[in-house]
Amino acid sequence: MRNFVVALAFSTTLLCPVAALSQEGDAEAGATVFKKCAICHIVDSDTNKVGPSLNHVLGRTAGTHPDFKYSPAMIDAGKGGLIWDEATLRDYLHNPKAKVKGTKMVFPGLKDEGDISNLLAYLKQYSQ
């Protein structure tokens, strides 16, 4: 039975390369998704706009980018240990108000998991 499960998982990966890619994300497609974010955020510099810079966001404690006035909820989330990694950003991008109740970010979130994976791949380029 174990060999069957392994074979099935292997063949699914080979037969569904798009599914495997969507998990990794496509940075080029993420650049297109980021256009929705670019109204309020910059990723290629440390400049704040309406929202904080997302340059080096991965690994950053929530609510801590210099010279940005965060909501008390975001500051508290950071003090409570929220660090932006792929999992926490995925949750936040899916539904910001559910992840950090009281955030002042008005963006409703991204519903498509592929868009989120692509956006994360794009943000990774600016977090190294």
C-alpha positions in Angstrom: 0.0 0.0 0.0 2.8 2.4 0.9 4.4 1.9 -2.5 1.1 2.7 -4.2 0.8 6.0 -2.3 4.4 6.9 -3.2 3.8 6.0 -6.8 0.6 8.0 -6.9 2.2 11.1 -5.4 5.1 10.8 -7.8 2.9 10.4 -10.9 0.6 13.2 -9.8 3.6 15.5 -9.6 4.8 14.5 -13.1 1.3 14.7 -14.6 0.4 18.0 -12.9 3.5 20.3 -13.2 1.2 23.3 -13.0 0.0 22.3 -9.5 3.6 21.9 -8.4 4.5 25.3 -9.9 1.6 27.0 -8.2 2.9 25.9 -4.8 6.3 27.4 -5.5 4.9 30.5 -7.2 6.1 32.4 -10.2 7.8 35.7 -9.4 7.0 37.1 -12.8 3.3 36.4 -12.4 3.7 37.8 -8.8 4.9 41.1 -10.3 1.5 41.4 -12.0 -0.4 40.5 -8.8 1.7 43.1 -6.9 0.2 45.9 -9.1 -2.8 45.6 -6.8 -0.5 46.3 -3.8 1.6 49.0 -5.5 -1.2 51.5 -4.9 -0.1 51.5 -1.3 3.2 49.7 -1.0 6.7 49.8 -2.5 8.8 46.7 -2.7 12.0 47.8 -4.4 13.1 50.4 -1.9 12.7 51.2 1.8 10.2 54.0 1.2 6.8 54.0 2.8 3.7 55.1 1.0 0.2 54.8 2.3 1.4 51.4 3.5 4.8 50.4 4.8 7.6 49.3 2.4 7.5 45.6 1.7 11.3 45.6 1.0 12.7 42.8 3.2 9.3 42.0 4.6 10.0 38.3 5.0 11.5 37.8 8.4 10.3 41.2 9.7 8.3 41.5 12.9 4.8 42.9 12.2 4.4 46.5 12.9 8.0 47.5 13.0 9.1 49.1 9.7 10.7 52.5 10.6 8.8 55.7 10.1 5.4 54.1 9.5 2.4 54.7 11.7 0.9 51.3 12.2 -2.5 50.6 13.8 -2.3 49.6 17.4 -3.6 46.1 16.3 -0.5 45.6 14.0 1.9 46.8 16.7 0.3 44.5 19.2 0.5 41.6 16.7 4.2 42.2 16.4 4.7 42.4 20.1 2.8 39.2 20.4 5.3 37.4 18.1 3.9 37.8 14.6 6.7 37.6 12.2 6.1 37.8 8.4 7.1 34.5 6.9 5.5 32.6 4.0 2.8 31.0 6.2 1.8 34.2 8.1 1.9 36.3 4.9 -0.3 33.7 3.1 -2.9 33.9 5.9 -2.7 37.7 6.0 -2.9 38.1 2.2 -5.9 35.8 2.1 -7.8 37.8 4.7 -6.0 40.7 6.4 -8.8 41.6 8.8 -9.1 38.1 10.0 -5.3 37.7 10.6 -4.9 41.0 12.4 -8.2 42.2 13.7 -8.1 46.0 13.7 -5.5 46.4 10.9 -5.9 49.7 9.1 -5.2 48.0 5.7 -8.4 48.2 3.7 -7.4 45.7 1.0 -9.9 42.8 1.2 -7.4 40.1 0.4 -6.5 37.7 -2.4 -8.8 34.7 -2.8 -6.8 32.8 -5.4 -4.1 30.7 -3.8 -2.1 30.8 -7.0 -2.0 34.6 -6.9 -0.8 34.4 -3.3 1.9 31.9 -4.1 3.0 34.1 -7.1 3.0 37.2 -4.9 5.1 35.5 -2.3 7.6 34.4 -4.9 7.8 38.0 -6.1 8.3 39.4 -2.5 11.0 36.8 -1.8 13.2 38.5 -4.5 13.2 41.6 -2.3 13.7 39.9 1.0 17.1 38.3 0.5 
